[in-house]
Amino acid sequence: MDALAATGIKGIRVGVEIGGFITLSDWNRRAVELMRENMRLNDLSNCRSVHADSRVLMDAERFDVVDLDPFGTPMPFLASAGNSVKGMLAVTATDTAPLCGAHLNSAIRTYAAHPQKNEYHRETGLRVLIGAIVRSLAVQGKAAIPVVSYAHRHFARTHLTIEKKVKSIDSVMKKIGYMAHCNNCNNHHPIPGLAPTLQKCIACGAPITLSGPLWLGQLHDRKLACEATAEAERRELNDARKLLKLCAEEITTPMYHDYHKISKRMKISAPPITDVIKTLHEKGYCASRTHLSGTGIKTDADASTLEEAVLDLSR
């Protein structure tokens, strides 16, 4: 189901390229007229269009896949989508300013979360969105498990598989928590759970700031991301292939460091990112690029180790 289908382009493309029976819904009468015309032009018999409040339709019917792609936040539609979906839920949010901490009060009202605006705010926003989805569906007795998630251009999007098992719900809820950030030494630490007690940086002892609650688990199922990369390459979708390849290669460590900002703080020229990652590997750490930033490095090394690697390469 394309719950906020507008002219129906996304759902129609699914119907043409993949098949299955597709439901397109929108509250705007003119949009429904356009989607019906687009269905006619594509000679689709496996689609239906519905002029309705998508929340009413989702509360009344069950769908294997539900796609939420609204203007702004998906939160007003999430309870109905969670009630309706059986297999996979895809959610897009375009209100990136609240999610990333630029409009804090809006984030608190909409997502019941407190995101900090820092160098990895794009990932914070994506994880706040996923955390809100996971918590919402847990209330309805469903586990939402992210399989491919990304923040790109002006939006964040996540695809989640749905399981209706208490064990699975408990498992995903254990991956909700907070991210502690130290402005003194630039380290960040995940804090699992909904009642954070950490007040000082575990590396230097300085006061910390917290972002959350948010998702601390993996953003991608690597096998699925690799398969999606191969499919994008087969279809010659170059932009999608590049994005998905970065997603597939990312390590699971939450958040990243902007190594250009590290170089700027140390007043040195930034070395090639591949050299920094290679140096971290040689030191025994996990490290990778991230789709979230061209200058971002994900690593399980602490900030001082990363700074040392950058400094050594600049000499």
C-alpha positions in Angstrom: 0.0 0.0 0.0 1.2 3.5 -0.9 -0.6 5.3 1.9 0.0 8.9 0.7 0.3 8.3 -3.0 -0.3 11.8 -4.5 -0.2 11.1 -8.2 0.6 7.4 -7.6 4.0 7.3 -9.3 5.8 5.2 -6.7 3.0 2.6 -6.3 2.5 2.5 -10.1 6.2 1.8 -10.6 6.0 -1.0 -8.1 3.0 -2.4 -10.0 4.8 -2.2 -13.4 8.2 -3.5 -12.3 7.4 -6.0 -9.5 3.7 -6.9 -9.7 1.4 -7.8 -6.9 -1.8 -6.0 -6.1 -1.2 -2.3 -5.2 -3.4 0.0 -3.2 -3.0 3.7 -3.8 -4.6 6.1 -1.3 -4.8 9.9 -1.0 -7.2 12.4 0.7 -6.8 14.9 -2.1 -9.5 14.4 -4.8 -7.4 16.0 -7.6 -4.5 13.7 -6.7 -6.8 10.7 -6.9 -8.0 11.8 -10.4 -4.3 12.1 -11.5 -3.3 8.7 -10.1 -6.3 7.0 -11.9 -5.2 8.7 -15.1 -1.6 7.4 -14.6 -3.0 3.9 -13.9 -4.9 4.1 -17.2 -1.8 5.3 -19.1 0.2 2.4 -17.7 -2.6 -0.1 -18.4 -2.5 -1.4 -14.8 -5.2 -3.8 -13.7 -3.3 -4.8 -10.5 -3.8 -1.4 -8.9 -6.7 0.2 -7.1 -7.0 3.9 -6.1 -8.9 5.0 -3.0 -10.0 8.5 -2.1 -9.8 8.3 1.6 -8.0 9.3 4.8 -5.2 6.7 4.7 -5.4 6.3 8.4 -9.0 5.1 8.2 -8.1 2.7 5.4 -5.1 1.3 7.2 -7.2 0.8 10.4 -9.7 -1.1 8.3 -7.5 -3.3 6.2 -4.3 -5.3 6.4 -1.4 -5.0 3.9 1.8 -7.0 3.4 3.8 -3.8 2.7 3.0 -0.3 3.7 4.9 2.8 2.4 4.6 6.1 4.3 6.0 9.0 2.4 4.3 12.2 3.7 5.2 15.8 3.5 7.1 16.4 6.8 6.8 13.9 9.6 5.3 10.4 9.3 4.3 10.3 13.0 0.6 11.1 12.6 0.2 8.1 10.4 2.4 5.6 12.2 -0.1 4.1 14.6 -2.5 3.2 11.7 0.4 1.9 9.6 1.6 -0.2 12.5 -1.8 -1.6 12.9 -2.1 -2.5 9.2 1.3 -3.8 8.2 2.1 -7.5 8.1 5.4 -7.8 6.4 7.4 -4.7 5.7 7.1 -1.0 6.6 8.9 1.7 4.7 8.9 5.2 6.2 10.2 8.5 4.9 10.6 11.7 6.9 11.3 15.1 5.3 11.3 17.1 8.6 15.0 16.8 8.9 15.5 20.0 10.8 13.7 18.7 14.0 15.2 15.3 13.6 18.7 16.6 13.4 18.4 19.0 16.4 18.0 22.3 14.6 14.4 22.7 15.9 14.6 21.1 19.3 11.1 21.8 20.6 9.6 20.4 17.4 11.6 17.2 17.8 10.5 16.9 21.4 6.8 17.4 20.4 6.8 15.2 17.4 9.3 12.4 18.2 9.4 12.5 22.1 13.2 12.7 21.6 16.0 15.2 22.3 18.5 15.2 19.4 21.7 17.2 19.7 23.0 19.2 16.7 26.6 18.1 16.2 28.9 16.8 13.5 27.0 13.5 13.1 23.5 15.0 13.3 22.3 13.3 10.1 22.8 9.9 11.7 21.2 11.1 14.9 18.1 12.2 13.0 17.9 8.9 11.2 18.3 6.9 14.4 15.7 9.1 16.2 13.2 8.3 13.4 13.9 4.6 13.6 13.7 4.7 17.4 10.3 6.4 17.3 9.0 3.7 14.8 10.3 0.8 16.9 8.7 2.2 20.1 5.4 2.9 18.4 5.1 -0.6 16.9 6.2 -2.3 20.1 3.0 -0.8 21.7 1.0 -2.6 19.1 2.7 -5.9 19.7 5.0 -5.8 16.7 8.8 -5.8 16.3 10.1 -3.4 13.6 13.6 -4.4 12.5 15.6 -2.0 10.2 17.0 -3.7 7.1 18.0 -0.7 4.9 18.1 2.9 6.3 19.6 6.1 5.0 19.6 9.8 5.2 20.0 11.4 1.8 19.6 14.9 0.5 16.5 16.4 2.3 15.0 13.2 3.7 15.5 10.2 6.0 14.1 6.8 5.0 14.0 3.4 6.6 12.7 0.0 5.6 11.8 -2.4 8.4 10.6 -6.0 8.5 7.8 -6.8 10.9 7.7 -9.7 13.4 4.9 -10.4 15.8 6.8 -12.2 18.5 7.3 -11.0 22.1 10.9 -12.2 22.0 11.6 -10.1 18.9 9.9 -7.0 20.5 12.0 -7.4 23.6 15.1 -7.7 21.4 14.6 -4.5 19.4 13.6 -2.5 22.5 17.0 -3.4 24.1 18.5 -1.5 21.2 16.8 1.8 22.1 18.9 4.1 24.1 20.9 7.4 24.1 24.1 8.7 22.5 26.5 10.5 24.9 28.7 13.2 23.3 31.7 14.9 24.9 32.5 18.4 23.6 35.8 18.3 25.4 37.5 15.2 23.8 35.0 14.6 21.0 34.3 11.0 22.0 30.8 9.6 21.7 29.4 6.6 23.6 26.1 4.6 23.1 24.1 4.1 26.3 21.5 1.3 26.0 18.2 1.7 27.8 15.6 4.3 28.5 17.0 5.5 31.8 20.5 6.8 31.2 22.6 7.4 34.3 25.9 8.4 32.7 26.8 12.0 33.4 30.5 12.3 32.6 32.6 11.2 29.6 34.1 7.7 30.2 37.3 8.9 28.3 38.1 12.3 30.0 35.5 12.8 32.8 34.1 16.0 31.3 30.3 16.6 31.3 28.4 15.0 28.4 25.3 15.9 26.3 22.7 13.2 25.5 20.7 12.6 22.3 17.7 10.2 22.4 15.9 8.1 22.9 17.1 6.7 19.5 18.0 3.4 17.8 21.4 2.0 18.6 21.2 -1.2 16.5 22.3 -1.8 13.0 20.9 0.4 10.2 21.2 -2.2 7.5 21.0 -5.9 6.9 24.3 -6.3 5.0 23.1 -9.2 2.9 20.0 -7.4 1.7 22.0 -4.2 1.1 24.4 -6.1 -1.0 21.6 -7.7 -3.0 20.0 -4.3 -3.5 23.3 -2.9 -4.7 23.6 -5.6 -7.3 20.0 -5.0 -8.4 20.7 -1.3 -8.8 23.8 -2.1 -10.8 21.8 -4.5 -13.0 19.2 -1.8 -13.7 22.0 0.8 -14.3 20.7 3.0 -11.4 24.1 4.6 -10.7 23.1 7.0 -7.9 21.1 4.3 -6.1 24.0 1.8 -6.6 26.5 4.3 -5.0 24.3 4.9 -2.0 23.5 1.3 -1.4 27.1 0.2 -1.8 28.1 2.6 1.0 25.3 1.3 3.2 26.4 -2.3 2.6 30.0 -1.4 3.5 29.3 0.6 6.7 30.3 -1.0 10.0 27.6 -1.1 12.6 29.2 1.2 15.2 26.7 4.1 15.8 27.7 7.6 14.7 30.8 8.8 12.9 33.6 11.4 13.1 34.1 14.1 10.5 37.8 13.8 9.9 38.0 17.1 8.0 36.8 18.8 11.1 39.5 16.9 13.1 42.1 18.2 10.6 40.8 21.7 10.9 41.0 21.6 14.7 44.6 20.4 14.5 45.3 23.0 11.7 46.6 20.4 9.3 45.6 19.4 5.7 43.2 16.5 5.6 44.8 13.3 4.2 42.9 11.0 1.9 40.0 9.3 3.7 41.1 5.8 2.4 44.5 6.3 4.0 42.9 7.1 7.3 40.7 4.1 7.2 43.6 1.8 6.2 45.7 3.2 9.1 42.9 2.4 11.6 42.6 -1.2 10.1 46.4 -1.6 10.6 46.0 -0.6 14.2 43.4 -3.3 14.7 40.3 -1.2 14.6 37.1 -1.5 12.5 36.6 1.5 10.3 34.6 2.4 7.2 33.2 5.3 5.2 29.5 6.2 5.7 26.8 7.2 3.3 25.9 10.0 5.7 28.9 12.2 5.0 31.6 12.3 2.4 34.1 13.2 5.1 32.7 10.9 7.8 34.5 7.9 9.2 32.8 5.2 11.3 35.1 3.4 13.7 35.3 1.7 17.0 38.5 3.6 17.8 38.3 6.4 20.2 38.7 10.1 19.1 42.3 10.4 20.2 43.3 7.3 18.2 41.6 8.7 15.1 43.2 12.1 15.6 46.6 10.4 15.9 46.0 8.5 12.7 45.1 11.7 10.9 48.1 13.6 12.3 50.6 10.8 11.4 49.3 10.9 7.8 49.7 14.6 7.5 53.4 14.6 8.3 
